Amino acid sequence: MASKKPASDYSESSIRVLKGLEPVKQRPGMYTRTENPLHIIQEVIDNASDEALGGHCKNIAVTMNTDGSVTVEDDGRGIPVGLHPEEGVSTVEIVFTRLHAGGKFDKGSGGAYAFSGGLHGVGVSVTNALSTRLEITVWRKEDNGNGVHDLVFAAGDVIEPLTSRPAERGGKKNGTRVTAWPDAKYFDSPNIPLGDMQRLLRSKAVLLPGVTVTLTNQKTGDVQTWRYDEGLRGYLTEALAQSSSGQTVIPLFEGAQYAPAGDEGFAEGEGAAWVVAWTEEGGVVRESYVNLIPTVSGGTHESGLRDGLFGAVKSFVEMHSLLPKGVKLLPEDVFARVSFVLSAKVLDPQFQGQTKERLNSRDAVKLVSTFTRPPLELWLNQHVEYGKKLAELVIKQAQSRLRSLQKVEKKKSSGVAVLPGKLTDCESTDITRNELFLVEGDSAGGSAKMGRDKEFQAILPLRGKVLNSWETDRDRLFANNEIHDIAVAIGVDPHGVDDNPDLTGLRYGKICILSDADVDGSHIQVLLLTLFFKHFPALFRNGHICVARPPLYRVDVPARGKKPLQKLYALDEGELLAIEDKLTKEGMKEGAWSISRFKGLGEMNAEQLWETTMNPDTRRLLPVSFGQYNLAESASRFNMLMGKGEAAARRAWLEEHGNETEADI
């Protein structure tokens, strides 16, 4: 009798390869927002907007049809329909059926889009994958006359192959029309919120002066048209009026600046347009865009605006000696009452996730800050009375912040332990901002001290590996000097899971473990996480513990075309491969760039450590939580991994899961 195959059998046939658009259908949440289908329609609108951004389109029309489908039509160049030179399939079909295919990867002088909403090349193929039906009509000017081309998909597959015919005399000559029927099974609600669609289209009109954007709702018969010739100023003025904000402190500060050819720091055309208002009361309005893509979660371009405004206002206040004694301005004092609309142009925008809600490009901080600070500084010094009114507002914010901190200070106990000598503390006493970095090694501690922001970042270097404290009694913990120093620096005594510890002495809102990106660094992370989980569980539970993620590789990319010399950082092998793949797609030959591997944090200079790992605007800091496990399950796993009597269980676990990782020896 044949033996029955066990249910848990793990063999070659267990590995499934998802092809074509299958990954999108299997995990739609990785590629789009699944609350409703607006984002997959936005991908089509973004393509039309990119045509307008390049100066090829003057009209974008969106129709919400009675049957639930949505039509997006533009008068751009029309998606190419001929056979792709490498794939042997019509180009329009490739665009809608292949992930990572599009006209935005080629950023050279001959590229179709110098600036666009990203390099993912995923957009409309996701729209196609998550629609029951999708119809495309393309009008293109051909050498042999104007042609009309039609293609129809169902669930991402071609059901009516591409057909072509001559255009009617006097009819439309160029453009693209896409009608999509979103598949309700992939979304919480099949209905697109009308208000969200209106805001999206209005913002496109604001950012595309001279372009007419139309929304037709067939269910109600309503037609709305937006065309802004005033641009950002008119949009912010209108938005402030709707939000019932108070009077602006200074006239709207607006401007636009883009890098010229040959600029040493940025590629030609990179820069930003902005309009900023400070109001004394009421709600604030904040909207930002990168290459016309709405970044609702902000990102590094907004951080650059904050830095630029702060630098200009701080310089003005200091120049005119306006700051009262004992008051120190912080960026949030200047930014607290700011309303703005910011539109950045970035050559290679790197977003957080496919939904592009947050910009992660490190260079954008410097880009926007560099271009916004000098004009505001100049304007304030040319209009001193307005400058003094603005200074009065931000100083009032700083004083309010200081008063709230003093209230918290009174609650703290007077008995304070002597802080460890090797702790380099921060200046601020605001625990909501303060961060303590537990740094592996004295050399890395030195770089961290030099590279940190001393206002709110403290450094505690650790020598060697911390004690495995999983089975250490609480009253024996302080026999270990490193653990003693950590506890005193944090300001919280060791406690158990069921205890109610006094956290009023907590000195830092974030306790960040900063170790090398190698096996030894990971071991130190585990030892420190064990310490906090076992003996400081309230910090764990309240989200105060974080792990910093320094890069393992640096890629030096030589200057080319519009792009200056670049230093790119990769956390691991996967990110390194992604960077190399991207550089290859941009037309660079393999080997044109150089790769260096950091052997440890001590190899990084202060500037590198700040830029990659400590700067809140550009770092990747991982908050630690229980994830999918509850407290009991987490404790059980810690015990198996760290308990001295659990060697057999650890060995069995390693044998079962050992093939899931690659050893970095």
N, C-alpha and C positions, 0 to 999 in steps of 0.2 A: 504494500500500500504506500502510495507516494506521501512523503511528509508534507504537512500543511505549512505554507509559507507564513512565518510570524508576522503579525500586524505591524510590528515596529521595525521590520526589515529595512535596512538602509543600504541601497545598492545603486548601480549606475542608472537604473530606470527611475530612481527616486528624484533625479534632477530634471526639472522641467524648464525648458527654455521658452520664454514668452517672446513671440515674434510680432512684427508689425505694430499694430495699435493695441495688442492684448494687454500690455502693462497698464495702459490708461484705464481700460475697462475693469481690470482686476483691482487697481488701487487709484480710483479717480481723485481721492483727496490729496494725493501727492502732486497732482498736476493742476488742480483748480479748486475753487471754493464750492462746496457741495450744498450750501444752504439753499441756493437757487441758481438758475442757469445764467445769471447776468455776466459772470466772468468769461464764460466760453463765447458769449456774443461780443464782449469787450475785446477779445482777441481779434475778431474780424474788424471791429471798429479801429483798433490800434493799427492794423495793416493799412487801412484807408488813411489814417492820420499820418503814418510814416510817409505815404505818398505826398500828402499835403506839406509835411515838414520839409520834404525835398523840393517843393515848388512845382509839383506835377499835378496837383489836384485843387480844385476850387469849391467843390460841392460834395458834401457827405450827407446822404439821406438814409434814415433808419425808419423802418415801418414795423410796428407791432401788429401782426395780422390776427384776424379773428380766430383762426384755428390753432393759435398758440405758437406759430412759427414767427421768426423775426428775419427781416430782410435788411441787408446793409448794402448800399450802392454808392459808388464814387465815380468820379470822372478822371481818375488817374491813368497811368500808362497801360493798365491791364496786366494781369499775371501772364508771363510767357507761356505759350501753349505748345511750342515745338518740342521735338525729342531732346531730352537731356543728353549732353555729349558723353557722359560717363555711364548713365543708367539705362539708356535706350528706351525710356518711358516718357510720356509727355510731362513737361515740367510742372504744369498745374496739378497733375495727379500726384506727383512726388510731394509737392508742398502740402497737400491735404492728407497724405497717407503715410508719410515717413516722419518719425520723430527725428529731431536734430537735422532738419533740412530747411533751408530758407535763403533769402537774399541778403541776410544781415551779418553773415560771418566774414565776408570780404570787406575789410575796412580800408583797403588801399585806394589809390586815386581812381582806379577803374571800378570800384565797388558800386553796387546799386544804391546803397544807403550809407552816407558818411556818418549820420547819426540816426539811431533807431532805438526802439524800446527794449533792446537786450540781445543776447547772443544765444539764447536757449534753442531757437529753431524748433520750438515745440508747439507754440500757439494754436494755429488753426487746425493742425492735425488732431489736437485734443477736442476742438469743437466738433470735428467730423466723427471722432470715435464715440462721443457721448450724445450724438444726435441720431434719431431713428431715420431721418432722411436729410440730405443736404444737396442743394442744387446750386450750380455755379454757371454764370454766363459771363464771358469775357469778350470785350470789344477791343480789338487791337488794330493799329495801323500797320498794314503789311506792305511789302514791296510791290505786290500785285493787287493792291487795293485794300479796302477796309474789310475785316473779317469778323464774324460773330461765332463764338465757340461755346458749346454747352457740354456739361458733364454732371452726372447725378450719382450720389452715393447713398447707401443704406447701411447704418451701423458701421460706417467706416470703410465699407467695401464698394467698389464700383459696380453699379447695376445698369447704368446706361453709359457706355464708353463715349469718349470725346467725339463730338461731331462738329463740323465746321461748315459755314456757308457764307456767301458774300453779304455784307451789310446792306440794308435798304438805303436807297439814295435819300439823302437828307436826314437820315437817322443818326443815332449816337455813333461816334467814331472810336472812342477809347474809354476804357473804364472796366470795373468789375462789379458784379452783383452776386451776393451770396445770400441764399435763404436757408436757414437751419431750423429743424424741428427738434428741440432738445428732448432727450429721452428722460421721461419723468422718473424712471427707476433709479437714476443716479443722484437725484436731488431730494432734499428734505421737502421742498415745495417746487412745483413746476412753474410757478408764476414769478415773473421778473418784477420787482418793486418799481412802480412807475417813478417814484421820487428819486430813487438811485439812478435810474436810467437818465432822467432829466439832468441831474447834477453832473453825471459823467459827460453827457453831450455838451452841456453848457461850458464845462471846463475845457473841452477840446476847442470850442469856438474861441474862448478867451486866449488860449495858447497858440491859436493859429489865426492871427490877424488877416482879414480879407477872405477867410474861408466861411462859407455859409453852411451851417449844420441844421438839419431838419429832423424833427421827430413827428411821425404820423401814428396816431392810435386809431386803428380801424374799428375798434370796439365802440369808441365814443365819438369818432369822427373829428377829434381834436387834432390840430396841426400846430406845432410850435417851431419857431425858427430863431436861431441865435446867430448873430454876426457882430463881433466886437471889433471896433476900430480903435477904441481907447486901450484895449489890451488889459494888462494886469491891474492898472489903476482903477478903471471902471468896475472891474470885477470885485476888488476888495472894498471899494466904497459901497457898492450894492450889498455885499455880504455883511459889512459892519452895520449898515442900516437895518438889516433884517435881524441881526443878533442883539439889538438894543444895547450896543456898546456905548460907553460915554464918549465925550468929545475927545478928539485926538490932541495929544500934548504938543506935537509939532506937526506941520504940514506933512503929508505922506512923503516918505523918503523912497524914491524909486530910482532905478538905474539898470543898466545892462552892460556887460563887458565880456568880450570873448578874446581868446588868445590869437594873436596874429601869426602869420607864417614865420617860422624860425624862432618862436618863443622857446626859451631854454627849459621852462618848467612844464609846459602843457602842450598838447597837440593843437594844431591850428583849428579854430572854431570852437574849442572847449570853453565853457564859461557859464554865465548865468544871467537871467533877468529877474528882477525882484521889485516888490513894493512892500513897504513896511510901515506899520502904524503903531504908536503907543497910545493906549487909552487908560484913563484913570480908574474906570469901573466898568462893570458889565462883562459879558462873555468875550472871549478872544476867538479870532478866526485864523486858522493855520492850515494852509494847503500847500503841498509841494509836489513837484513833478520832475521826472527825469526823462528827457526825450519824449515828452508828452504823456508818459505813463504816470498815473496818479500813485504816489507813494504814501498811502494812508497811515502807515506806521513810521513815516519819517525815514531817518537814516543819516548817512554821513554828510550828505549835502546840507541837511538842516543843522547838523552839528557845526559845519563850516560857517553857516549864516550866524549861528549863535556866537561863535568865536570872533567873527568879524565885527559884529555889533558890539560885543563886550569890549574888544580891544579899542575900538574907536571911542566909545563912551568913557571908558576908564582913562584913556589918554586925555580927553577933554577935561574930565573932572580933576585930574592931577595937575594939568597945565594951569587951571584957574583956581587951584587950591580950594575946592568946594567941599572936600570930604571932612566931616566932623571927626574929632579925635576919638579913637577907639572903634571906628567903623571901617570895615574892610569890604569892598565890593566883590561879589562873586558873579559868575556868568548868569546864574539863575535870577539874581536881582535885576539884571538888565533885561532878561528874557521873559520875566514873569508876566508882564503886561503887554507883550508884543503880539500883534496880529500881522500875518504876512501871507503873501503868495509868492512862491519861489519856483522858478522854472530853470532847471539846470540842463546843460548839454554836456554829456560825457561820452567820450569816444567808445569806450568799452565798458558799459555799465555792468556791474556784478550785483545781482539782486539776491535777497534771502528767499530762496524758494521760487518755484515757477510762477506763483501768483504775483510776484514782483511788488509786494506791498512795502518793502523796506530796501533801501540802497545800502550795500555793504562796501562799495569801492572805497578803499582807504584814501586814495588821492583826492577824492571829492571834498574832504575836509579842508585841505590846503587850497584847493581850487576856488571854492566859494569864499572862504575867509580872505584869501589874497585879493579877490576882486571886489569884495564889499566893504572892507575896512577903510581903505584910503578915501573913497568918495564920501562916506559918512563923516569921517574925521575932518575932511575939507569943508563940508557943508556946515557942520557944527561950529567951526571956527569962523565961518563967514556969517553965521546967524547966531551970535553969542546969546541973545536973549532967549531964543528957542532952546539953545543948548542948555542954558541954566534951568529952564522949566523941565527938560528931560532929566537933568541931573537931580533935581529935586524929587522927581518921581522915583528914580532908581534908588536914591539914598533912603527914601521913605520905606521902600521894599526891604532894604538891607537892615534898617533899624527894626522893622517888624519881625524879620527873621531872627535877629539877635534877642529880642524880647521873648520870643517863643522858646528859644534855647535856654534862656535864664530860668524860665518856669520849670523846664525839665531838670535843670541842674539842681534846683532846690530839693527835688525828690530824692536825689542820690544821697547815699549814706556818707557821713564824714570820714569814716575809717577807711583809708585807702592804703593798700599794700604798696611797698616800694616797687616801682616798675623795674623790670630787668634791664641791666646796663646795656645789653646789646640791642635793645629795642630802639629803633629810630622812629619816634612817634610823629604824628601829623599835628598840624596847628589847630584844625577845627575840632569843636566838641559836639558837632551835630552827628549823632550816630546813624541817622538816615543816609548820610553821605559817606561817612568814614569807612575805610577799608584797611584791613590788616592782611599783608601778604606774608605767609609762612614760606620762606625761601630756602631751598636746598643748597647748602654750602655757603661759605663766606664770600667766595669770589662772585657768585651770582648775587649774593646779598649786596655786595658793593655796587654792581651795575644797577640793581633795583633801586638802591638809595639815590644814586645819581640821576636815574631816569624817571623816577616817580614824580607825581605832583604832590609836593610836600604839604599842600593845603589840606588834603583829605586822605592821603595814602601813607600808611605806616609799614615799616619793614621789620620782620623778626627773622634773622638768619638762623638756621638749624644746623648743628654739626652732626654728621652721620645719620644713621637711621634711628628713628624714634622707637622706643620700646613697644613691643606688641603687648598692649594693655588689656587684651580681651579677658584674661583670667587674673588680672592684677586687682587686689582689693583696693577699694577707694582710699582707705587711710594710708595705703603704701604708695599711692601715686606720686606724691611730692618728693619721694626719695629719688626720683628721676629728675635731673635738673632741667632737661628740655621740656618735660610735661609741666613742671612747676612754672617755668617762664611763660609757657603758652597760656596757662590758666590765669596767671597774674596779669598778663598783657590784655587778655580778653575781658577780665573783670567779672567773671562768673565762676563760682565754685563748682567742683564736680558734683553730680547728682545722678539719681536713678530714673528709670522710665516713669515710675509712678509718683515721683517727688514733684513738689511745686516750688521750683527754685526761684530765688530772687534775681530777676534779670535787670533790675534798675541800675546795677553797676556795669552793665554791658557797654563797652567802649567803642565797638565797631558794628556797623550794620551788616558788613560782609567780611567773612573770614575766608581768605582765598589761599588755597594750597597751590604753590608754584614750584613745580619740580621739573627735572629734565624730561624731554619727550622720548625717553627710552625705557628699557625694562626696569632699571634701578629706580628711575623716577616714578614709574607706575607702582613699584613696591612701596615707596615712601608715601604715595597717595593713599594706598590701601591701609598702611599703618596709622596714618593720621585720621582717615575716615573711621577706622576701628575705634580710635580714641574718642572721637566726637560722638559716634553712635552709642558706644557703651557708657561713657562717663559724662557726656554733655548732650543728652538726647533732645533737650528743649531747643538747643541751637539748630540741631538737625531738623527738628519738626517745624520750626518757625522760618526755615529757609535762609538761615544766616551762613550756611556752609556752601562754598563754591570751589570749583577746580578750574584753575587757569589752564589754557591750552596753548602753550608755546609751539611754534613751528619746528618741524624736524629738518626741513629743507629750505634753502634760499635759491631762487632761480634769477640769475642776472641776464637780462635781455638787452642786447645792444640797441642803440637808437636806430630807427628805421622810418623812412617816409615822414609822416606827420607825428609819429610817436617818439618821444624822447627816451633816453635810457630808463629802464624799469628794473625795480627789484621786487620780485613776487615771492610770496612765502606759502609753503604747503605744510599742512599739519602732518601728513602721512604720505605713504606711497600712492594711495588712491588720488589724493589731491594733486600730487606731483604729476601723475599720468594725465589728469584732466588739464593741467596747465600746459603740458607738452602737446597734448592733442589740440588744444586751442591755438597754440603758437603755430603748429603745423597747418591748421586750417586758415590761419592768417597769412600763409604763404612763406613762412620761414623754413629754411632747410634745417633738418635735424643736425644738432651739433653747433648751430649758430649761437645758442645760448649756453651758459655754464651753470652747473648745479653744484652747490656746496651743502654738505650735511653738518648740522650743528652737533658736536659731540656732547654738548651740555650748555646750560644757561650761562655758565662762566665764559663761554666763547662769544656771547653776544655783548656788544657794547651797549651803553646806556640808552642811546637813541633807538637802536634796534629793539631792545627789550620793551621800551615804552611804546613804540609804534605797533609792535605785533601782539603784545601780551598784557600791557598795563593801561593803555589809553582807552577809556570807556567808550570812545567813539569808534574804535577800530578793532578792539580785541575780541576774542571769543571766550567768554567766561561761562562755564557750565554750572548752573545751580544744581545742587544735589538733593534728590528727593527719593522717596520709596518706590516711585514708578508704579509698576503693575502689582507690586507686593504690598501686603499690609505689614504692620510692625512685627507681628509674630513670625511671619515668613522671612522677613529681612533678618531678624535675630537668628533664626535657624540657619540661614545661609552664612551669616557672619561666623557663627559657631563652627560650621563645617569647614570654612576656609581658614579660620584663625585659631581654633581650639587646639591645644597641644595633644589631646587624646583622640583627635579626629583624623589621624594619618590615613587609615584605611578608607574612610569615606572620601577624603580628598583624592586619593589615588583612583578610586572608582569613578569619581566625577571627572578627573582629568582624562581617564581612558575613554570616557563617553564623549567628552566635548573637546578633546585636544586637537582634533582636526579642523576646528572652527576658527583657528587663528594661526598666524605665521609667527614663529619665534624670531625675535629681533636680537640676535646674539652678537 
